[in-house]
Structure formats: C-alpha cells, structure tokens
Amino acid sequence: MNDYKALRTFLLAAEKRNFAQVARELDMTPAAVTRAIAALEAELGVQLFVRTTRQVSLTTDGAVFAAQIQPAMKTLEDARRDVMNAHKADQGRLRISAPTWFGKAVLPPILSGFKTKFPKMSFEISLSDGLVNIVNDDYDLAIRISAQPSDKFTIWRKIRVVPRILVAAPGSRFVEMTHPNELTPDDCLAYSGDSRRESWVLSDGGSSMTISAGRDFSANSGEVLADMAADGAGVAMLPGFNIAEHIRTGRLVHVFKGWAPPDLWLTLFYPPYQTLPPRIASFCKYFEEQLPAYMPSLD
C-alpha cells in the first residue's frame, strides 16, 4: 500500500497546501511528507508543487494529476472502507432481497430497529417476488418465502413455517361451499411467478386432492390476488401473514378450513461464505429475534 499512501499524501497536500498540516492529519512528520512528495515527483519525472516559505501550491502538472487520480482514489478508499467494515458486526452495508409484500409489511420496522441499534450500518433493499440469484446479483442476504429449498449453491437457514390458507370474500358463493371439490379452475386465483397456472395440493389430514388453479386468472403478486379475492373474483391461496389484516377487517374470510396446502418456509439465504461475515450474522440474529413481533400468525 506504499503507492496508495503516497497518492493519499499528495491529494491531501493538494487540498491543504501545507505540508505541516498534512503531517498532523496523517500522523507523519513534516520531513516524511516532504520525502513522500519528492519520491512521487521523482517517479513521475515532473514537479507537482511549487514550494515557498509560507505555503505550497500545485504546478499545472500537479493540478492535472490531482484531477485525474482523485476519482480513482475515492473508489479505492470506498473499497478499502467496505472491506474493513465487512468484518465488523456493527458497520458496513447490507444488500438484501425480500418478497414484495413481506418487504412492505414486515421488514421496515425490523430494519429501523436494527439501524437504531447500529447507526453505522447502511442498507440496499430490493423487493421482488421472484427468486433472485444472490451470487450473480451480488446480494449479501435473501429473505425467501417458498417451498423447502433445493438450492445446492447457497447457504440457507429455516426461520419459521409459513402456513397458507384458502380465502374468499364474505358473502360470495365460495363461502357457501362445503368441499374444495366444488371449485372449478376458473374459481381459483393462482399465484405464479411467470403468471401461469398452478396446481393446489390440499389435505384434510387424511386424504388429499389436487385442484388446477389459474385458468381464468393468475398473478405474481399476493397483493393483487388478495384484492381480487376480496372483490369476489374467486378463491386465493395465500400465506396467513399476507392476509391477516384482510381477515381482521372482514375483507376476506377463511374458507374450507378443514383443508390446507403444504406449509411454506421463511428462509434466509446467503452466498456460499466459508464463515458468515459479522455484519450479516448480527443482522440475521436481530431479524430472527424481532420477527415474531411483526409477523404474527392467524392462530
């Protein structure tokens, strides 16, 4: 890092125009600053400063050189800071991917609480209902609500089970049905990442059945499906936490209560680290501790 130190010394001298002040800020002696600048001038073969008894000033070559290296030095400083902070539990940046509805309803108070506890942390949050590639897309962490993971190229941790239920609008014809075999594919609003049909596998604890969903309507948004179901367009199969407020306010009701699909998992995914970086580990610990307060079940 000798070249880095010399360039940093040069840029600070270009800003301060005083070698003694540069020495104080960098914890160097004035003679060491002078030697560093002289060595840089010798390497470049140009004079960078004009020295007087009161101050130093940039030559034309020095001003051009400072302007050209300043952006690169800032990038290097940022990279150096990020790498150093990556090994601290209370500093650094976290780039997180989360499902849209979860990211809107559950994640904000957890992030706010963590930010209050660790004010030097910063975040980049990306909301998507698709399954992102956390390695290729450069995420530190992905929060997923999905079936049991089968990904062999990432590390994942199961946080909790996420039950799903069938819901419809109160007063709709679906509330009067007593068995899910009364539903037609047109009655079932499908959740699909690519907006296609899906198959609902339902069980009453003893027997099971499969229903085709999405022939008439499918969407890759739980919010859209909940609103469509509340408007009487059909039956939706959604995670309980998604529609807890709809149930509480009476916009939706739980139908076919004896029948349930397989539970989903809320899982944290990480890139294949040998050791989880402290800043990620500290956030995940806080996330798991705080989650029950912001993601209650319907029970």
Beta strands, then each sheet from edge to edge (+ up, - down):
strand 1: 49-51
strand 2: 56-58
strand 3: 92-98
strand 4: 121-127
strand 5: 141-146
strand 6: 155-162
strand 7: 164-168
strand 8: 188-191
strand 9: 198-203
strand 10: 208-213
strand 11: 218-219
strand 12: 235-239
strand 13: 253-255
strand 14: 264-270
sheet 1: 1+ 2-
sheet 2: 4+ 3+ 5+ 14- 6+
sheet 3: 11+ 8+ 12+ 7- 13+
sheet 4: 9+ 10-
end
